[in-house]
Amino acid sequence: MARIRTIKPDFFRHEGLQELELAHPGEYPMFVFAGLWGHCDKAGRFEWKPRMLKLDILPFLDFDMAGTLEILERADFVRRYEVDGKTYGVIDSFLEHQRIGGKEAQDPEKFPAPTEKQEGSTREALGKQKGLQEGKGREEEGNGVNPAPKNPARFDPMQHLLGLEVTEPVARDWLALRKTKRAPATETAINGIITEAIKASLTLQAALEVCCKNGWQGFEAKWLEGKNARAGPTGYAQQRDEERKEVGDILTGRKKTNERASSNDRDIPGECARVA
């Protein structure tokens, strides 16, 4: 049975786990990693049984738990080992996330420890994991293991925008706007703006200029539509609501004939479909 565990606020700022989440959408390595804590004994060890773990960790989401455990293993967040023909896992950073107290602290460890050779590999894995989290590889002190591999190069939004032929002043202004609104300028966000700019027949440069002019952190083509040219998410929603009310008034007869154009000049079914 899973135990109650705590989760620190800085867990949600863990760069290495978030990079795994971005690299493996729909496989939930960050959530599974946290979910494993409840299945660990006080030493951070758990039974490596993907099907059983799936019953308690995100059971209603369709993903392969065995595959997600392998993702965490390759990234050195967990380590698999065997004792007496049974497979276990260990989270070497477990005690960095949890404080063991009460009866559990007095009880013996539930699962067997790795062998001496396997312990050596888990210590190396812990060094690699810390290097990943801190954004740099470093050699583990005192044991002569090889330095942990460096993180993949960080995404540089400024260089990315310049490579997409956005001028430096516009790129700098838009990035400052995103920072003000606490919205990271990710590659996904930029790709989304490119898609919407194409819909609006604009270049990325022009779309970002519109964003900077109107104080938008993002861009959608539909924000530039409308008879009153009220651009932006708020203006678009307001215009949609007004059009919906106007069509409703026409259909129910609440709006007088002399206050609206002749019905021959309007496409009432088309307006209904557009604002529905």
SEVEX-433951 format. One record per residue: residue in one letter; y negated, z, x of N, C-alpha, C in turn. Coordinates in pm, whole numbers, padded with zeros to 5 digits, always signed. Each point is the difference from the previous one (the first is absolute). Layout:
N
aYZXYZXYZX
...
//
This chain:
276
m+00119+00000+00084-00119+00000-00084-00125+00000+00088
a-00097-00082-00037-00121-00012+00081-00082+00128-00005
r-00067+00029+00111-00086+00118+00009-00146-00039-00025
i-00078+00101-00040-00143-00021-00014-00063-00003+00139
r-00079-00102+00027-00069-00011+00128-00149-00019-00023
t-00077+00020+00104-00145-00019-00008-00038-00133+00064
i-00117-00048-00037-00050-00125+00061-00146+00021+00036
k-00034-00025+00124-00136+00022+00050-00090-00118-00034
p-00129+00024-00021-00091-00111-00031-00001-00109+00107
d+00016+00040+00129-00007-00101+00105+00121-00093+00001
f+00104+00033-00078+00114-00092-00011-00046-00135-00053
f-00098+00001-00092-00045-00124-00062-00093-00079+00091
r-00026+00054+00120-00079-00074+00100+00087-00044+00117
h+00131+00016-00014+00092-00034+00109+00002-00152+00020
e-00057-00043+00109-00016-00144+00023+00134-00072+00016
g+00092+00060+00076+00128-00065+00024+00078-00023-00127
l+00004+00099-00089+00073-00014-00126-00066-00103-00091
q-00132-00004+00000-00068-00097-00085+00021-00143+00052
e+00008-00014+00131+00032-00133+00054+00139-00044-00042
l+00095+00094-00002+00135-00032-00049-00005-00041-00147
e-00079+00071-00079-00011-00029-00143-00056-00141-00021
l-00101-00036+00078-00059-00134-00012+00097-00109+00046
a+00078+00033+00104+00093-00100+00054+00124-00018-00087
h+00028+00099-00086+00122-00007-00083-00033+00033-00145
p-00077-00087-00067-00036+00028-00139+00124+00006-00089
g-00001+00094-00092+00111+00013-00092+00119+00075+00055
e-00011+00053+00124+00110+00076+00058-00038+00147+00022
y-00127+00035-00018-00050+00137-00011+00039+00093+00115
p-00012-00041+00125+00041+00089+00111-00081+00129+00007
m-00128-00005-00038-00083+00121+00010+00043+00104-00103
f+00027-00042-00123+00042+00092-00105+00141+00053+00028
v+00087-00087+00048+00136+00043+00029-00001+00103+00113
f-00083-00021+00101-00008+00094+00111-00037+00140-00051
a-00101+00005-00088-00039+00130-00057+00110+00055-00090
g+00067-00089-00073+00107+00045-00089+00118+00059+00075
l+00023-00045+00122+00111+00052+00080-00017+00147+00036
w-00126+00046+00007-00024+00139+00041+00075+00097-00092
g+00002-00029-00129+00066+00089-00094+00150+00006+00017
h+00057-00097+00072+00145-00006+00020+00039+00049+00140
c-00098+00042+00077+00027+00048+00136+00029+00149+00000
d+00080+00045+00096+00013+00143+00023-00120+00046+00083
k+00001+00123+00042-00119+00053+00068-00023-00062+00137
a+00098-00075+00052-00016-00069+00128-00038-00146-00017
g-00021-00044-00125-00037-00139-00023+00116-00096-00006
r+00123+00052-00022+00120-00085-00006+00042-00022-00145
f+00055-00117-00026+00045-00033-00136+00124-00089+00008
e+00072-00008-00109+00116-00087-00008-00045-00145-00022
w+00050-00091+00081-00038-00141-00008+00087-00067-00108
k-00040+00022-00124+00072-00056-00114-00100-00074-00089
p-00027-00127+00030-00106-00074-00071+00016+00003-00152
r+00120-00019-00050+00018-00005-00145-00031+00135-00065
m+00040+00108+00063-00031+00132-00054-00149+00030+00010
l-00062-00036+00110-00143+00022+00017-00081-00078-00103
k+00048-00121-00033-00072-00084-00097-00004+00066-00138
l+00096+00085-00032+00001+00067-00130-00117+00097-00014
d-00051+00051+00112-00107+00099-00004-00134-00052+00050
i+00000-00108+00075-00125-00052+00058-00031-00136-00062
l-00102-00005-00083-00044-00123-00069+00116-00068-00074
p+00071+00073-00087+00118-00057-00065-00030-00115-00096
f-00123-00007-00051-00032-00102-00099-00063-00125+00062
l-00016-00002+00131-00053-00118+00069+00115-00078+00060
d-00007-00132-00013+00108-00086+00046-00020-00036+00147
f+00069+00070+00088-00005-00031+00143+00128+00051+00064
d+00027-00044+00121+00121+00035+00071-00026+00120+00091
m+00051+00117-00036-00023+00120+00079+00056-00014+00141
a+00118-00062+00012+00060-00017+00133-00093-00082+00089
g-00061-00104-00057-00092-00083+00078-00125+00076+00040
t-00050+00084-00090-00120+00078+00032+00028+00104+00109
l+00118+00062-00006+00037+00095+00106+00008-00071+00135
e+00049-00123+00000+00008-00075+00125-00140-00035+00052
i-00093-00027-00092-00138-00026+00041-00057+00124+00070
l+00022+00116-00060-00048+00125+00061+00070+00028+00133
e+00127-00036+00008+00074+00023+00124-00051-00091+00111
r-00023-00127-00032-00051-00094+00102-00137+00043+00051
a-00079+00062-00087-00134+00046+00039+00003+00140+00061
d+00122+00058+00015+00019+00130+00063-00059+00117-00079
f-00009-00015-00132-00041+00114-00083+00121+00085-00038
v+00118-00061-00004+00124+00074-00020+00101-00050+00103
r+00104+00082+00023+00104-00038+00096+00136+00026-00064
r+00086-00099+00005+00134+00014-00055+00097+00046+00109
y+00094+00087-00036+00101+00045+00096+00127+00039-00075
e+00108+00015+00073+00129+00034-00061+00058+00126+00063
v+00064+00080-00085+00073+00118+00045+00128+00008-00083
d+00113+00001+00069+00130+00009-00067+00019-00109-00105
g-00044-00119+00032+00020-00113-00090-00097-00006-00116
k-00092+00094-00013-00100-00001-00107-00136-00040+00056
t-00077-00073-00081-00129-00051+00045-00113+00087-00052
y-00090+00034+00090-00116+00083-00034-00126-00069+00052
g-00113+00052-00046-00128-00044+00052-00082+00121+00039
v-00097-00020+00088-00088+00110+00040-00143-00053+00008
i-00093+00081-00047-00143-00029+00012-00054+00093+00107
d-00026-00053+00117-00040+00085+00112-00137+00064-00019
s-00084-00064-00082-00133+00056-00024-00003+00091-00122
f+00118+00038-00050+00009+00075-00126-00085+00127+00002
l+00008+00077+00107-00072+00127+00005-00150-00019+00019
e-00043-00124+00030-00143-00027+00001-00053-00012-00143
h+00089-00037-00093-00039-00018-00139+00027+00123-00085
q+00097+00085+00041+00046+00110-00085-00007+00133+00073
r-00021+00106-00077+00008+00136+00052+00113+00070-00075
i+00103+00037+00072+00119+00058-00062-00017+00151-00009
g+00024+00055-00117-00014+00144-00018+00100+00051-00102
g-00011+00129-00030+00085+00060-00102+00146+00001+00038
k+00085-00013-00101+00143+00007+00021+00051-00115+00086
e-00063-00118-00016+00046-00116+00077-00012+00025+00149
a-00106+00068+00042-00020+00026+00142+00110+00090+00056
q+00059+00084-00085+00104+00091+00045+00139-00064-00005
d+00016-00101-00086+00129-00065-00015+00032-00089+00120
p+00126-00023+00028+00036-00093+00108-00032-00144-00039
e-00006-00085+00100-00024-00142-00027+00117-00057-00079
k-00031-00086-00096+00103-00050-00091+00083-00111+00062
f-00063-00084+00083+00070-00116+00054+00013+00013+00152
p+00105-00057+00058+00023+00013+00144-00105-00075+00082
a-00023+00052+00120-00097-00063+00090+00062-00122+00066
p-00082-00095+00045+00052-00112+00078+00062+00051+00130
t+00085-00082+00060+00057+00036+00130-00111-00001+00104
e+00030+00048+00119-00101+00006+00106-00058-00137+00030
k+00085-00102+00002-00048-00136+00027-00091-00047-00113
q+00040+00028-00123-00081-00041-00114-00131+00076-00006
e+00001+00126+00043-00125+00077+00005-00099-00065+00093
g+00051-00051+00114-00089-00067+00093-00068-00121-00063
s+00076-00076-00081-00058-00117-00063-00100+00039-00107
t+00021+00113-00069-00095+00042-00101-00129+00051+00063
r+00011+00064+00118-00123+00043+00067-00082-00121+00041
e+00067-00104+00045-00072-00123+00036-00064-00061-00124
a+00073+00003-00112-00054-00055-00124-00125+00075-00043
l+00001+00133+00016-00115+00079-00038-00121-00040+00083
g+00020-00023+00128-00111-00044+00085-00055-00133-00045
k+00089-00091-00040-00045-00131-00048-00078+00014-00129
q+00048+00086-00090-00068+00017-00128-00140+00054+00020
k-00015+00099+00088-00133+00055+00026-00091-00106+00058
g+00055-00083+00088-00081-00107+00057-00047-00096-00106
l+00088-00030-00097-00037-00090-00108-00109+00060-00085
q+00011+00130-00031-00098+00064-00086-00135+00010+00069
e-00002+00024+00129-00126+00017+00070-00060-00131+00045
g+00071-00110-00022-00056-00129+00030+00014-00041+00145
k+00089+00064+00075+00018-00041+00139+00137+00045+00047
g+00055-00075+00093+00128+00042+00058-00027+00092+00118
r+00090+00095+00021-00016+00086+00116+00137+00047+00046
e+00011+00029+00124+00127+00044+00054+00024+00146-00034
e+00119+00029-00048+00033+00138-00035+00006+00083+00129
e-00062+00116-00007-00014+00082+00120+00132+00059+00044
g+00026-00006+00133+00106+00076+00059+00139-00056-00009
n+00021-00114-00070+00138-00047-00010+00017-00144+00048
g-00109-00065+00041+00011-00131+00062+00040-00113-00091
v-00013+00018-00133+00036-00112-00088-00110-00104+00006
n+00034-00122-00044-00098-00107+00002-00111+00028-00099
p-00121-00053+00024-00110+00021-00094+00035-00057-00136
a-00052+00067-00106+00023-00050-00136-00071-00134-00017
p+00056-00089-00079-00063-00130-00020-00135+00015-00067
k-00092-00088+00036-00133+00004-00057+00003-00047-00144
n-00100+00047-00076-00015-00047-00137-00032-00148-00002
p+00035-00070-00108-00051-00137-00015-00152+00003+00001
a-00060-00110+00046-00145-00006+00009-00062+00029-00136
r-00103+00083+00000-00067+00034-00124-00074-00122-00056
f-00002-00009-00131-00073-00108-00066-00149+00020+00021
d-00068-00103+00052-00144+00005+00024-00068-00088-00104
p-00059+00059-00106-00058-00082-00107-00115-00088+00047
m-00080+00049+00094-00112-00081+00049+00050-00127+00068
q+00095+00015+00091+00054-00118+00069+00071-00093-00097
h+00065+00059-00099+00070-00081-00100-00100-00084-00080
l-00110+00061-00041-00101-00072-00077-00066-00108+00085
l-00028+00032+00125-00061-00101+00088+00094-00118+00018
g+00130+00028+00008+00098-00108+00011+00009-00085-00124
l-00046+00054-00113-00002-00075-00127-00136-00064-00024
e-00080-00010+00106-00130-00068-00001-00104+00070-00085
v+00010+00132-00007-00107+00080-00062-00097+00039+00111
t-00129-00014-00026-00098+00032+00104-00001+00151+00026
e-00038+00038+00120+00005+00141+00038-00090+00087-00087
p-00125-00042-00034-00084+00086-00085+00061+00028-00137
v+00057-00104-00062+00061+00019-00132+00124+00088+00011
a+00082-00026+00103+00120+00082+00018-00039+00146+00023
r-00101+00024+00082-00042+00136+00031-00054+00070-00126
d-00079-00071-00080-00056+00060-00122+00109+00033-00100
w+00098-00091-00015+00106+00024-00098+00089+00116+00044
l+00031+00007+00129+00082+00110+00050-00073+00134-00016
a-00131+00000+00020-00079+00123-00020+00003+00040-00148
l-00005-00099-00089+00007+00028-00143+00134+00061-00037
r+00109-00056+00053+00133+00055-00027+00009+00144+00052
k-00056+00024+00116+00006+00135+00057-00077+00098-00087
t-00116-00043-00052-00080+00087-00087+00078+00039-00124
k+00079-00094-00052+00077+00025-00122+00139+00057+00031
r+00023+00033+00127+00128+00058+00044+00118-00089-00036
a-00018-00129+00018+00106-00097-00028+00036-00070+00132
p+00117+00024+00056+00038-00063+00126-00003-00153-00011
a-00046-00064+00104-00005-00148+00002+00133-00050+00057
t+00102-00002-00082+00132-00041+00043+00017-00151-00010
e+00103-00051+00064+00029-00144-00009+00033-00039-00144
t+00067+00089-00071+00033-00027-00141-00126-00014-00083
a-00098+00088+00022-00125-00007-00074-00073-00131+00028
i-00003-00039+00126-00068-00125+00036+00072-00120-00061
n+00132+00000+00004+00076-00110-00060-00025-00010-00150
g-00016+00116-00065-00030-00001-00143-00134-00064-00030
i-00099+00027+00085-00132-00061-00019+00006-00150+00025
i+00078-00042+00099+00016-00143+00025+00056-00070-00123
t+00102+00060-00062+00062-00059-00119-00102-00014-00112
e-00078+00105-00024-00099-00005-00108-00115-00094+00034
a-00036-00009+00128-00106-00093+00040+00040-00144-00028
i+00126-00033+00026+00050-00135-00028-00010-00030-00150
k+00035+00100-00084-00011-00019-00145-00144-00029-00041
a-00095+00062+00069-00141-00019-00034-00063-00116+00076
s+00083-00077+00073-00049-00115+00080-00102+00045+00104
l+00025+00114+00061-00087+00052+00104+00076+00014+00131
t-00072-00005+00110+00059+00035+00128+00007+00152+00010
l+00078+00050+00094+00006+00144+00021-00137+00052+00040
q-00071-00076+00083-00135+00038+00041-00090+00019-00123
a+00003-00097-00092-00086+00009-00119+00041+00117-00089
a+00130+00023-00013+00047+00110-00085-00045+00135+00057
l+00008+00015+00131-00043+00126+00061-00151+00018-00009
e-00074-00111+00005-00145+00009-00019-00033+00052-00140
v+00075-00049-00099-00019+00047-00138+00033+00149-00009
c+00108+00040+00066+00038+00142+00001-00111+00086+00059
c-00053-00042+00113-00105+00078+00066-00127+00006-00085
k-00033-00110-00065-00120-00006-00083+00010+00094-00120
n+00120+00011-00059+00018+00076-00122+00060+00139+00021
g+00034+00031+00127+00057+00132+00028+00143+00014-00044
w+00077-00111+00002+00141+00004-00039+00087+00018+00122
q+00099+00085-00010+00095+00014+00110+00107-00109-00006
g+00023-00057-00119+00096-00107-00019-00064-00117-00072
f+00084-00096-00037-00054-00120-00066+00106-00058-00092
e-00043-00036-00121+00086-00072-00092-00080-00114-00060
a+00064-00116-00012-00069-00119-00048-00059+00021-00139
k+00070+00075-00086-00045+00017-00138-00132+00076-00008
w-00036+00073+00106-00125+00074-00002-00122-00094+00001
l+00020-00125+00039-00111-00096+00004-00008-00082-00128
e+00091+00024-00096+00001-00076-00124-00091+00064-00103
g-00030-00076-00106-00074+00057-00113-00133-00064-00021
k-00039-00007-00126-00124-00071-00035-00123+00070+00056
n+00008+00132+00022-00116+00073+00053+00006+00018+00150
a+00106-00054+00062+00017+00009+00145-00011+00145+00048
r+00057+00093-00079+00002+00140+00042+00121+00021+00088
a-00022-00014+00129+00114+00008+00091+00043+00143+00022
g+00127+00015+00037+00051+00131+00036+00098+00054-00101
p+00082+00097+00043+00102+00053-00090-00058+00066-00123
t-00112+00075+00016-00060+00067-00115-00062-00100-00095
g-00075-00097+00056-00063-00101-00084+00101-00086-00073
y+00110-00032+00070+00103-00081-00064+00062+00073-00118
a+00031+00127+00019+00060+00078-00108-00096+00015-00116
q-00128+00021+00029-00100+00015-00105-00015-00129-00079
q-00005-00112+00072-00013-00129-00067+00121-00028-00088
r+00120+00031+00050+00122-00022-00077-00003+00081-00129
d-00045+00126+00009-00005+00085-00118-00102-00051-00101
e-00114-00048+00051-00103-00051-00091+00049-00126-00072
e+00067-00088+00074+00052-00122-00063+00107+00034-00103
r+00083+00098+00034+00105+00040-00095-00062+00055-00128
k-00106+00081+00011-00067+00055-00117-00067-00110-00080
e-00063-00095+00072-00070-00107-00070+00097-00084-00082
v+00113-00035+00057+00099-00079-00073+00055+00079-00119
g+00021+00132+00021+00047+00083-00111-00100+00004-00114
d-00130+00008+00034-00104-00001-00104-00001-00131-00077
i+00020-00110+00072+00000-00131-00066+00118-00012-00095
l+00116+00043+00047+00121-00015-00082-00004+00090-00123
t-00064+00115+00009-00004+00093-00114-00124-00018-00086
g-00089-00091+00042-00120-00026-00079-00110+00101+00018
r+00013+00090+00098-00104+00100+00020-00126-00059+00062
k+00015-00115+00065-00116-00064+00062-00054-00107-00092
k-00133+00003-00028-00061-00093-00094+00000-00141+00056
t+00002-00098-00091+00008-00140+00042-00121-00040+00083
n-00121+00048-00039-00120-00042+00073-00014+00067+00135
e+00092+00092+00032-00004+00066+00131+00096-00060+00099
r+00074-00102-00044+00095-00062+00091-00006-00151-00016
a+00053-00070+00096+00003-00146-00008+00096-00041-00109
s-00016-00123-00046+00089-00054-00101+00143+00003+00051
s+00094+00030-00093+00140+00005+00040+00049-00133+00052
n-00071-00109-00040+00039-00132+00050-00028-00015+00148
d-00092+00083+00051-00037-00009+00141+00081+00094+00087
r+00093+00079-00060+00072+00100+00077+00150-00019-00016
d+00068+00036+00103+00146-00005+00000+00050+00141-00022
i+00006+00043-00127+00037+00138-00033+00142+00033+00047
p+00100-00086-00027+00136+00032+00051+00004+00013+00151
g-00076-00088+00066-00001+00007+00148-00063+00128+00049
e-00109+00044-00067-00063+00126+00041+00092+00118-00024
c+00073-00003-00112+00094+00109-00028+00106+00008+00108
a+00052-00115+00040+00105-00001+00102-00054+00049+00134
r-00126-00036+00029-00056+00036+00130-00024+00148+00014
v-00044+00066-00106-00034+00141+00012+00112+00092-00044
a+00110-00056-00047+00111+00084-00045+00063+00073+00117
//
